[in-house]
Amino acid sequence: MSSVASTPLNRKRVPLWRHPRLTPYWLLAPAVIVTAVIVFLPMVQAVITSFYDLVLFRPNASRFVGFGNYVKLWSDPVFWVSLWHTVVWIGLTVPLQMGLGLIAALLLNREFPWRGLARALVIIPWALPSVVIALMWRWIYDPNTGVLNDILLYL
């Protein structure tokens, strides 16, 4: 038996942050960061503001009250009436919308004459606003007749 010395493979090591399996996460990171800034920052600010007796037109007159606003809220009968109305509204509208949507989907899934037209008529209110917005932006950015071009020319 002869022994053959094996040569190690000279594979180039890829840094962990450039690993192909991490690429989707790097691509999603900007969207997640923007969403966090746009959604969660105002939520945190709202929670912080809720601990102050805020005077809207005189921000320097605002004072820290701690949980005082929440104590006032829990003892306010208007809050409880409003909360009850919200619960009733959600309890009635969500099942109704789900039921009507399910019935419509089941009906549109069956074979019947003019099914394509019926589906188109249902989809048009959903799709049309996006098409109109896209056409408006195309018009705004048009180099010949666009509004943005006129604004930039006047600067």
N, C-alpha and C positions, 0 to 999 in steps of 0.2 A: 504494500500500500504506500502510496505516496501522498504526501500532504501538500496541498496547494495553499499558498498564503493568499487570503482574500484581501482585496483592497477595499477600504471603506468607500462608500459612495460619497461623493462630494456634493451633497445636496445643499443648496443655499438655504439657510434658515430664514424664514419669513418672520418679521416681527409680529408679535401677538396682535397689535392693533391693525395690521394689514391682512390678517387671516381671512380667507374667502368666506368662511362661515359668519364672520362678523360684519360683512359688507351690508346686509339688509339693515342691521341695527344702526350703522353709520349713516345710511341713507334716510332712515326714519328719525334720527336724532334731531335735525333742525325742526321738523314738524312738531315733534313732541315738546321741544323747548319753547317754540312759539305758542303752542297751545297752553302750556303751563303758564307762560307769562300772561297770556290774554285771559285765561280762565281763572287760574288759581290765585294770581296776585290780587285781582279785585276781590276775590272771596276772602282772602286773608285781610285785606284792607277793610272790608265791610265788618268782619268780626272785630277788628281792632276799634273801628269807629263805634261799634255798638256799645263799647264800654265808656263812651263819653256822652255828656249832655251837649250835643252839637248845636250851636247857633249858626245857621247856614250863612247868613250875611255878615256875621262877625266871628270868624274862625278863632280869633284870639280870646273870645269870651267863652269858648268851650271849656268844660271842666270834666275831670275824670269822676265817674260815678260808680265804676265797678259793675257789679251785677244789678245795680238799681234799675236800669232800663228793663231787665228781664223780670225782676220782681214786679214792676209796674205792669209789664205785659201779661204776666200770668194772672194778675188780679183784675185785668180789664175785661168786662163782659163783652165788649165789642170784638175783642180778639177771639173769644170762644165761639161767638156767633159766626164770625168770618171763617174760623177753622172748620166749623160744622158745615157751612155752605160749601167750602172747598172739598171736604170729604164726600158730601152728597154729589157734587158736580162730577168728581172723578169716578165715584162709584157708579154713576149712571152713564156717563159719556164713554168711558173706556170700554166697558163690555158692549155697548151699543155700536161703537165704531169697529171693534174687533168682529162682532157678529155680522155687521153689514159688509165689511171688507171680505170676510170669509165667504159669505153668500155670493157676493159679486164674483169672487175668484172662482168659486165652484161653478157658477153659471157660465162664466166666460171660458171655462175649460171644456165645456161640453161641445159636441158637434151640433151646430144649427146653422141655418142659412144666415148670411150676413155677419157671421162671427168675426171676420176680419174687420169689418166696419165698426162693429160694437167695441172691439178691443181698441181700435184707433180712437174712437170717441172717448173712451175711458182714459187713454194715455195722453191725449192732447193737452188737457189742463195741467198735467204733471210736466210735460216736456216743453210746452210752448214758452213759459217764462225764461227758461234757460236759453232757448234759441233767440228770443228777443234781446236778452242781455248780451249774448255773444254778438249779435248784429249791431247793437248799440256801441259796444267797445270797438268793433271793427270800424264803425263810422268815426268814432272819436279819434282813433289812431290813423285814419286814412291820411296819407301825406298830401293829397290834393284838396280834399274838401273837409278834412277832419277839424273838429273844434280845438283839439289839443295843439295842432300845428298853428292855428291862428293865435292862440294864447302865447305860445312860445315865440312867435314872430313879434309880438308886441312887447316882449321883455327887453 
